[in-house]
Amino acid sequence: MTITGIPRIPFLDLSRQHKEIAAPLAVAVDKVISQGRFILAEEVSEFEQEWATYCGTSACAGVASGTDAISLALSACGKIVAGRGDEVITSALSAGYTALAILQAGAVPVFADVDPETLLLDPSSVESRVTSQTRAIVPVHLYGRVCEMQPLADIAVRYGLAIVEDAAQAHGAWKPQRAVFELGSIAAFSFYPTKNLGACGDGGAVVSNDTDLISRVKLLREGGHENAYWQSVTGRNSRLDELQAAILRVKLPYLAEWNERRRKLSDIYDLTLASSNDVHPVRRGRRSAHHLYVVVSTCRDDIRRYLRNEGIETVVHYPFSLDQCSMFGRQTGENKHAERASSSVLSLPMNSHTTVSEVAAVCDTILRFRKQARSASLQCI
């Protein structure tokens, strides 16, 4: 660790990305400010078209955050009546915002377990949670890895449920120019700054091949107002602003290249850490945006401490499963794989602007950990 406390290998340094595109960013921001139109004008409209095209969908609605994207998508599906006790099944291993969005839509989050190897939503666990009150499923494409959607789609058809995909970490996990959301009728994205496609503030979007559904999201994002003052339904104030849309339009052409950089770094981690007995990479699955590089270890806290002492910053995504959170209704003991993962997952430095030498240094440090662990007689070795 340096004298100032700044890690020599940061988990994420967004200034690197912004330096690469500083000139076009400045032009885009100056253009919006000079035009003086900041809410739902040309930049948002153009970005909605471009993001829908990139995702291979028919339409897109820009909203204020990824949380709102999930919540408004659920509301627009028309299956949830607030206060009725409607249930929405989602993963027990996710950010709390996934469950919060379900609450904000007026439903009750119900947590299903994850596959122990991929940490993605387990379809058999989902089906075991279905009741007469179930109205929708929210699969979480965790760490950028895409859930196997066909089994979930089969469950949705069997029980008449909606599917809203939480794709907040999965920007570009699918091949551009190809329809990818045909199994789930709707997908929700976050453009929080740390995402693969991140704004310089909050933002989100809903994409779908159902243009009527996107029209309902656009109605709900403006408080439910059909025109300037006539409110036909109860919505909320949730709009992607022009400045963020302009920034996202600058970044979007770089997304494929930035994701490819992530993939190459993930490959280096996979290859180098294959010889480590202390950490085990989470299996990617068939498709991934490589949003995070996550390993599991019974020595998670010891390894993290060792890395921190060597000036390497790490993050835990996520330190507890959502079924353990009192705000969402405790269901402890029902999702053993998610609960076990929460005590063993560790995210290593890996993003579009992490360097190859930094990844090599992280790997070398992890491989050195075993010697230190032996001398300390740690139980995890």
N, C-alpha and C positions, 0 to 999 in steps of 0.2 A: 504494500500500500504506500502511496506517495505521502509526503509530508502534509499536503493539503487535504488528504482524505479522499482524493479523487482516484478511483480505481485505474490501474494501468490498462486493463481490458474492461471497458464498460459493457454492461448488458445491452445497452442501446444508446447510441449517440445520434439523435436526429439532425444535429447540425451538419453532419457529413453529407446526408442526403440533400439537404437544402443548399449546401454550397455547390453541389453538382448542377443544380438547376436554378441558381440564384437569379440569373438574368431573365429567363422567361417568367419566373414567379413575380419579379418586380413589375414587369410589363403588364401581366394579368391583373395584379392588384391595382396598379395605377389606372388601368382602363376602367375598372369598376368604380373606383372613387371619382374619377373625372366624369363619368356618366351620371353619377348620383342616384342610381337605382340599386337598392340593396336587398330587396325581398321579392322572390319569385319573378324575376325578369329573365333576360336572354341567357345569362350564364347557367342558371338552374335548368331552364328548358333544354339548352344544348347538352348539358351534362347528362340529363335524364335520357335523352336519345342515345348518347354515346355509351352510357353504362348499360342500357338495355341491349344495345348491339353487341357490346363486349361479352355480356352474359348469355347472349343468344336467346333473349326473351323479347316479347312483343312490346312491353311497356315498363316504365319505371316511375316511381314517385320519390322525390327527395324529401327527407324529413330531418328533424333536428338532432337525432341520435340513433344509435343502434338499438337502444332500449325501446324507443318509440317505434322504430321500424317493426320490431316483433309485436309490440302491443297493438299498434294500429292494424297490422296485418291480421292478427287474431280477431280484432273487432270487425274488420271488413269482411271476414269470412261469413259472418251472419249466424254463426252457430252458438255464440256465447251470449247469455243474458246475465248481466251483472246482478249479483245477489241471489241467484238461483241455486248456487252450489255447483255450477258446471266445473268440470275438471279438465286439466290439460296435462298430459304426461310429457316429461322431459328428462334429461340426464341429471343424475345426482352429482356428476362431476362437471362443473361449469362455473363461470362467473356468476355471482349472485344476481347480476342484471337480467339473466335469462328468466329466472323465477320472478323477479320483480316485474318484468314486462307482463308476465301472465297475470299477476295480481292486478296490475294497472288496467288490464283488459276486463277485469271483473270476474276472473276465474280463480280456481284453486290449483296451485301447482302440485303435481303428484310425481314423485321421483322414481325412476327406474334405474337399474344397475347398468354397468358398462361391461364390455368384453375385457377380460383381464389382460389381453395382449395389446389391443389397439386403444383401449380406454374410450372407445366410441359406444354409443347407445346399443344395448343388447336387445334385439327384437323380442326374444322370448321373455325377457323381463318386462318389456313394454306390454306385451299381450297379457301377462299375469296381472297387470295393474288396471286393465280396462274394467270399468263398471258401467252401470246404466247412466251415470252422470258424466262419463267421458265424452268430450266434444272434439278434442284435437290432440295432435302429437307435435312437439317441437324438437326435432333431432338437432343435436349440436355438432357441427363439423369442427371438433375440438383440435386445437393446435394446427389448424389448416388441413387436417385429414378429413376426407369426405366419408360420411356414413354410407353403409350399404343400404341404398334406398328401397330396393325392390321388396325385401321382406317387410319393411315398414309400410310401404304402399299397399301391400297385400292386407296387412292388418287394418289400415285405414279404410279400404274398400269393404272388408268383412264387417266392420262395425259402424260404417258411415261417418268416419272422422275426417276432419280437415288436417292437412299437414302444412306447417309453417317452418321452413328450414332456418335455423340460426346459423347463418353463414358469415358471422362477424369476423371470423378468423380465416376465411377461405377465399379471399379475393384471387381470382385467376386459377383456382384449383381445377377448373374445367377448361377445355380447349376453347379459345375464343371463336366466335362466329358459329357456335354450335348450340342448339337448344339443349339445355341441361336440366331444366327444372320441370320436365314433363311428368315426373313421378310425384313430386311435391308441387302443389299448385302455386306456391308462393315462397319467396325466400327473402330474408331480411339481412342487410349488411350494416356494419358500423364503419364509419370513417374516422374514428378516434385516431389521434396522431400516430399511435404505435402500430396501427394495422399495416398490412402490406400495401394498401392504398389508403393513406392517411391524410386528413386535412390538417390545417393549422388551428384546430379547435374541434368542437364536436360536429357531428353530422352523421346521417344515415340514409338508407334508401331501401325501398321495397321493389322487387322485380317480380314479374309474372307474365305468363302467356295469356292470362285472363284480363283483358283490358277493362272490363266492367269492374273487376275487383280493384284494379289500380285507380280507377275513377273514384271509387268509394274511399280509398286511402287518401286521395287528394282532397276529397270533401272533408274527411275527418281531421286532416292536418291543419285545416283553416277553421277550426272551431265548429265545423258542421255548417258553415255558411255557404249557401248556394250562390249568393251574390254579396255585395258589400255589407248588407245589414240583415238579410233574411236568413235565420238559422233554422235549418230543417231537421237536424239531428244534433245530439250532443257530441262534440268532438273535442279537440284540444288545440292549443297553439304549438305547432311542431313543424317548422319549415326550415329546410336547408337554405342558408342565406347565400347571396350572390358571391361574396368574397370566398367562402369555402368552396362553392361550386367552381369558381374560376381557378382556384388552386388545384382542385381535383382534376380539372380538365388539362392542366399543365402536366400533372403527374401520370395521368392514365397511359399515355404513349410509352412510358418507361416501365410500366408494370410487368410486362412479360420478361424484359431483360432483368429487372430486379428480382423477380421470382426465380429466374434461372440461376442467378448468383446464389440465392438461398439454397437451391437444390444442390449445387456443387459443394457448398460448405457442409450441407447435411451428409453428402456422400463421404466427405473427408472424415467427419465425425464417425459415421458408421464403420468405415474401414479401419480407422485407427483404434477406436474403442472396442472393436471386436475381441481384442486380446485382454481386455480388462475384466477382472472377476468382480469388481466393485460396483460398476454401473452397467445397466442394460438399457439400450435405446428402446423407446416405445415403438412398436411396429407401425410403419407408415400407413398400411392399407393400400388400396388400389390407386387412389388419387390424392394428391396433397398440394397445398400452396406453400408448404414449408414455413408456416408462420412462426412456429417455435420449434426448437430442438430440445426434446424432453427425454430424460433418462429416469430410470427408477433404481433405487438403491436402499437396502436396509440400513446403510450408513449415511443416509441423505444429509442429516444435520452435521455429521462429522466432516463429510466431504465438502459441504458448503462452507463450513468454518475454515477448513484447510485452504480452499480456493480464495476465500476472502483475505486470509492472511498473506496470500501470494499476490494480492491486488487484482483478483478476478471477481467480477460482480455476477451474481446469479439471482434468479427469482424462483419462487415456488408458485406454480399454477396448477392446483389451487390447494391451500393449506387445510381445508376441511371440505367434506362433501356437503351438498346443500341440504340433505336430509338431517343433518346435525344442527342446522340453524333454526333457532326458536322462532324467528320471524316467519318462516315458511312452514312451520308445523313439524316437529321432530318425528322422524321415522327411523331412528337409529337401529341398526342391526339388520335391516332389510336389504341393504345394498352393500354387501361385504366387499366387492371388488372396488367400488368407488371409494369406500372408506379406507381400504388398505392403500389405494393409490395416493390418497391425499396425504398420507404420512411418509410416502417414499418418492414422490415425483420431484424432479429438479430441472429447471429450464436453464440451459447453458447459453452463453453469448452466441447469437446467430441471427443475423438479419442481412438485408441487402447491401449494407455498407460495413459489415464486419470483414476484416481482412483474413486471407488464408493464413498468414503468420500468426494472427491472434488465435484462430481455431487450433492451429498446431500447438501453440503454447498452452492452451486450455487442456488439450489432450495429454501433452507431456506432464502437466501438473497432476492430472487425474491418475496417470500411470505411476507417478511417483508416490501417490497417496498410500499405496499398499505397504511400502517400506515404513512410512511413518505410523501407519495403523498397527503394524506388527510390534513396533517398539512401544506403542501405547497400550498394547494388548486389548484392542477394541474387539468386541464380540462379533462384529459384522464380517470379519475376514475368516 
